[in-house]
Amino acid sequence: MSVRRGMRCRKCGAPAVINMPQHKLALCEEHYLEWVPARVGQTIKRFRMFRPEDKVLVAVSGGKDSLALWDILHRLGYAVEGLYIDLGIGGGYSAQSKEKVQAFAETRGGLPFRVVDVRETYGCSIPELAQRSRRGAKTCSLCGLVKRHIMNRIAYEGGFAAIATGHNLDDEAAVLMQNTLHWQAGYLGRQAPVLPSTHPHLARKVKPLCLMYEREMAAYSLVRGINYIYDECPYSVGAKTIFYKELLNQLEGRSPGAKLHFYLSFLKAKEEGTIRFMEEEEVQMQNCRRCGQPTTAGDLCAFCRLWERPEMAVCGPAEEFEA
């Protein structure tokens, strides 16, 4: 955190631990740890993400954003439970990530969380799954498919009203820039802080950190004493969103608040109808005959079709993970 020497907290005059030119605000440790949860709480209410009585499943990866989100929602008094999906990524990445999640929960009085080991449950880790797939599927695409399936299953089985993820403002702005430059109208139409449930078996997806800068979340984790994994997933190296984040950082450096203005202006334009996207045709959903989750593609969902492929037989029969 870069703070000019002698900078003081705007609220009490104590030495500041962070300066946020985008908000024209500098805060000391005590007031910063008050400000962040308050801002996240306002975001939850502003976009009607969930109610105080709702059960919320927090997808935790061991990184700063998801652990900070878990911490903040717990401090705000919400009924939250963590979900860690062990993807089986080598080089110690998944093992270290899991250790961070376990240690975080233990140091906070034993916060409840669940662990789903992909290899143990389905027969293949994500890297093995990508290697054995003969259709050239990218590791990140397969990973996303598997994680979405598991999150939906756990949320439905556990009676959770919402699935909360740690996507911050930098994440959202980078995706927005990428989709705008390529004019991905379908993705732009769906990008929002809240993705409502479209089926009884699907919980709504929410992003309580969508108005928080990545730098703000890093500072919160540091001041709060959250021990998180610093390394990025090895498969994210070279991701396009990283390039767009770098571009946005340059813009932010010249014009503080540019990321926030870009994202909020987009949401406002959608809400007011200034920009409109072609509405998707209503599709008929049916339950997958194997796992029971909703699908629009025949009697098997994309996840179960993945494991039905001949090249995946080595991972074990699909019946082994029937819901």
C-alpha positions in Angstrom: 0.0 0.0 0.0 1.5 3.3 -1.1 0.7 6.1 1.3 2.4 9.5 1.3 4.5 10.2 4.4 2.4 12.3 6.8 -0.9 11.4 5.2 -3.7 11.4 7.8 -7.0 9.6 8.2 -9.9 11.7 7.0 -12.0 10.6 9.9 -9.8 10.8 12.9 -6.4 12.3 11.9 -4.4 9.2 12.8 -1.7 8.1 10.3 -3.3 6.6 7.2 -2.6 3.1 6.0 -4.2 3.6 2.6 -4.9 6.4 0.2 -7.8 6.0 -2.2 -7.7 8.9 -4.7 -10.6 7.3 -6.6 -12.7 8.1 -3.5 -10.7 11.1 -2.4 -10.3 9.3 0.9 -7.4 8.2 3.2 -8.1 6.1 6.2 -6.3 4.7 9.2 -6.3 0.9 10.0 -9.3 1.1 12.3 -11.5 3.1 10.0 -10.4 1.2 6.9 -11.5 -2.1 8.5 -14.9 -0.4 9.2 -15.2 1.2 5.7 -14.7 -2.0 3.6 -17.5 -4.1 5.2 -19.8 -1.1 5.2 -19.2 -0.5 1.5 -19.7 -4.2 0.7 -22.9 -4.2 2.8 -24.2 -1.2 0.8 -23.4 -3.1 -2.4 -25.4 -6.1 -1.2 -28.4 -3.9 -0.4 -28.1 -1.8 -3.5 -28.3 -4.7 -5.9 -30.6 -6.8 -3.6 -28.2 -9.7 -3.6 -29.6 -11.6 -0.7 -31.5 -11.0 2.6 -30.1 -11.2 6.2 -31.9 -14.5 6.7 -30.6 -16.2 3.5 -28.0 -18.9 3.6 -25.1 -17.9 1.4 -22.4 -20.2 -0.1 -19.1 -18.5 -0.6 -16.8 -20.0 -3.2 -13.3 -19.8 -1.7 -10.1 -20.4 -3.6 -7.5 -19.5 -1.0 -6.8 -16.1 -2.7 -7.2 -12.7 -1.1 -10.6 -11.8 -2.7 -12.6 -14.9 -1.8 -11.1 -15.2 1.8 -11.7 -11.5 2.4 -15.3 -11.8 1.1 -15.9 -14.7 3.5 -14.4 -12.7 6.3 -16.6 -9.6 5.5 -19.8 -11.5 5.2 -19.1 -13.3 8.5 -18.4 -9.9 10.1 -21.7 -8.5 8.7 -23.6 -11.3 10.4 -24.7 -13.3 7.3 -25.2 -17.0 7.5 -22.3 -18.0 5.3 -20.5 -21.3 4.5 -17.4 -21.7 2.5 -16.9 -24.1 -0.4 -13.4 -25.1 -1.6 -13.1 -27.1 -4.8 -9.9 -29.0 -4.9 -9.0 -29.0 -8.6 -5.9 -31.1 -8.3 -3.6 -28.6 -9.9 0.0 -29.6 -9.4 3.1 -27.7 -8.4 1.7 -27.4 -4.9 -0.9 -24.9 -6.0 -4.1 -26.7 -5.0 -2.5 -28.1 -1.8 -1.4 -24.7 -0.7 -4.7 -23.1 -1.5 -6.5 -25.7 0.5 -4.2 -25.1 3.5 -4.9 -21.4 3.3 -8.7 -22.0 3.4 -8.4 -24.5 6.3 -6.1 -22.2 8.3 -8.4 -19.2 7.7 -11.5 -21.1 9.0 -9.6 -22.4 12.1 -8.3 -19.0 13.1 -11.8 -17.6 13.0 -13.3 -20.0 15.4 -14.0 -22.9 13.0 -16.0 -21.2 10.3 -18.0 -23.9 8.4 -16.8 -24.9 5.0 -17.0 -27.9 2.6 -14.3 -29.4 0.4 -15.1 -31.2 -2.9 -12.0 -33.0 -4.2 -12.6 -33.3 -8.0 -10.3 -36.3 -8.5 -11.6 -38.1 -5.5 -15.2 -37.5 -6.4 -15.2 -37.8 -10.2 -12.0 -39.8 -11.0 -9.9 -37.1 -12.7 -8.3 -33.9 -11.6 -8.7 -30.8 -13.9 -5.3 -31.2 -15.5 -5.9 -34.9 -16.1 -9.3 -34.1 -17.5 -7.9 -31.5 -20.0 -5.1 -33.9 -21.0 -7.5 -36.8 -21.7 -10.1 -34.7 -23.5 -9.6 -35.2 -27.3 -11.7 -32.3 -28.3 -9.0 -29.7 -27.6 -10.9 -28.1 -24.7 -8.9 -25.5 -22.9 -8.1 -26.3 -19.2 -9.8 -23.0 -18.0 -13.0 -23.9 -19.9 -13.2 -27.3 -18.4 -12.4 -26.0 -15.0 -15.2 -23.4 -15.3 -17.7 -26.1 -16.3 -16.8 -28.4 -13.5 -16.8 -25.6 -10.8 -20.2 -24.3 -12.0 -21.7 -27.8 -11.7 -20.3 -28.4 -8.3 -21.3 -25.0 -6.9 -24.9 -25.5 -8.2 -25.1 -29.0 -6.8 -23.8 -28.0 -3.4 -26.0 -24.9 -3.3 -29.1 -26.9 -4.2 -28.4 -29.8 -1.8 -27.6 -27.4 1.0 -30.5 -25.1 0.6 -28.4 -22.0 -0.1 -30.2 -19.0 -1.6 -27.1 -17.6 -3.3 -23.6 -18.4 -4.4 -21.2 -15.5 -3.7 -17.9 -15.2 -5.6 -14.9 -12.9 -5.0 -15.0 -11.1 -8.3 -13.7 -7.5 -7.7 -14.1 -4.3 -9.7 -10.9 -5.0 -11.6 -12.2 -8.4 -12.7 -15.5 -7.0 -13.8 -14.1 -4.0 -15.6 -11.5 -6.1 -17.5 -14.3 -8.5 -18.7 -16.4 -5.6 -19.6 -13.6 -4.1 -21.7 -12.9 -7.4 -23.4 -16.6 -8.0 -24.3 -17.0 -4.4 -25.4 -14.0 -4.4 -27.7 -15.2 -7.6 -29.3 -18.8 -6.6 -29.0 -19.9 -9.8 -27.4 -23.5 -8.8 -27.0 -24.6 -12.0 -25.3 -22.0 -11.7 -22.6 -22.6 -8.0 -22.2 -26.3 -8.7 -21.8 -25.6 -11.1 -19.0 -22.9 -9.2 -17.1 -24.3 -7.9 -13.8 -23.6 -8.0 -10.1 -26.5 -10.5 -9.7 -27.4 -13.4 -12.0 -30.9 -14.4 -10.9 -32.0 -18.0 -10.6 -33.6 -19.3 -13.7 -34.5 -22.7 -12.3 -35.4 -24.2 -8.9 -32.2 -26.2 -8.9 -30.0 -23.1 -9.6 -29.1 -20.6 -6.9 -28.6 -17.0 -8.0 -24.9 -15.9 -8.4 -23.8 -12.7 -6.7 -20.6 -10.6 -6.6 -20.5 -8.5 -3.4 -17.0 -7.2 -4.2 -18.0 -5.9 -7.7 -17.4 -2.2 -6.6 -14.2 -2.9 -4.7 -10.9 -2.3 -6.4 -8.4 -5.2 -6.3 -5.9 -2.9 -4.5 -8.5 -2.2 -1.8 -9.1 -5.9 -1.2 -5.3 -6.6 -1.1 -5.0 -3.8 1.5 -8.0 -5.2 3.5 -6.4 -8.7 3.6 -3.1 -7.2 4.7 -4.5 -5.1 7.5 -7.0 -7.8 8.6 -4.2 -10.3 8.8 -5.6 -12.7 6.2 -3.0 -15.2 5.1 -3.7 -16.0 1.4 -2.0 -17.7 -1.5 -0.1 -15.1 -3.5 0.5 -17.2 -6.6 -2.0 -17.1 -9.5 -3.3 -20.3 -11.0 -0.6 -21.6 -13.4 -3.2 -22.0 -16.1 -4.1 -18.3 -16.0 -0.8 -17.2 -17.3 -1.3 -15.3 -20.5 -5.0 -14.8 -20.0 -6.5 -12.0 -22.0 -8.1 -10.4 -18.9 -4.7 -9.8 -17.4 -3.8 -7.7 -20.4 -7.0 -5.7 -20.1 -6.3 -5.2 -16.4 -3.0 -3.7 -17.3 -4.6 -1.3 -19.8 -7.2 -0.3 -17.2 -4.5 0.3 -14.6 -2.8 2.8 -16.9 -6.1 4.6 -17.4 -6.8 4.6 -13.7 -3.3 6.0 -13.0 -4.1 9.0 -15.2 -7.7 9.3 -14.2 -8.5 7.9 -10.7 -12.0 6.4 -10.5 -12.0 5.5 -14.2 -12.6 1.8 -13.6 -15.5 2.5 -11.2 -17.1 5.0 -13.6 -16.7 2.6 -16.6 -18.5 -0.2 -14.8 -21.2 1.8 -13.1 -22.0 3.7 -16.3 -22.4 0.4 -18.0 -24.8 -0.8 -15.3 -26.8 2.4 -15.4 -27.1 2.4 -19.2 -28.5 -1.2 -19.0 -30.9 -0.3 -16.3 -32.2 2.9 -18.0 -32.4 1.2 -21.4 -29.8 3.5 -23.0 -28.2 0.4 -24.4 -30.1 -2.7 -25.2 -29.1 -6.2 -26.1 -31.1 -8.7 -28.0 -33.1 -10.7 -25.5 -32.3 -14.4 -25.6 -35.2 -16.6 -26.6 -36.7 -18.4 -23.7 -35.5 -22.0 -23.8 -37.0 -25.1 -22.3 -35.1 -26.6 -19.5 -35.2 -30.1 -18.3 -33.4 -32.0 -15.6 -30.4 -34.1 -16.6 -31.2 -37.7 -16.3 -28.0 -38.5 -14.5 -27.3 -35.6 -12.1 -30.6 -33.9 -12.0 -29.3 -30.4 -12.8 -31.2 -28.3 -15.4 -30.0 -28.5 -19.0 -31.1 -27.2 -22.4 -29.1 -29.7 -24.3 -30.9 -33.0 -24.5 -31.3 -35.4 -21.6 -27.7 -35.0 -20.4 -26.1 -31.8 -19.2 -22.7 -30.6 -20.5 -21.0 -31.8 -17.4 -22.4 -35.3 -17.6 -21.8 -35.5 -21.3 -18.1 -34.7 -20.6 -17.7 -37.8 -18.5 -19.7 -40.0 -21.0 -17.0 -39.6 -23.7 -15.0 -42.8 -24.5 -11.7 -41.1 -23.7 -12.9 -40.4 -20.1 -13.8 -44.0 -19.3 -10.5 -44.3 -17.4 -11.9 -41.8 -14.9 -14.6 -44.2 -13.8 -18.3 -44.6 -14.8 -20.6 -41.7 -14.4 -22.9 -43.7 -12.1 -20.3 -43.2 -9.4 -21.1 -39.6 -9.0 -24.9 -39.7 -9.5 -26.6 -37.2 -7.3 
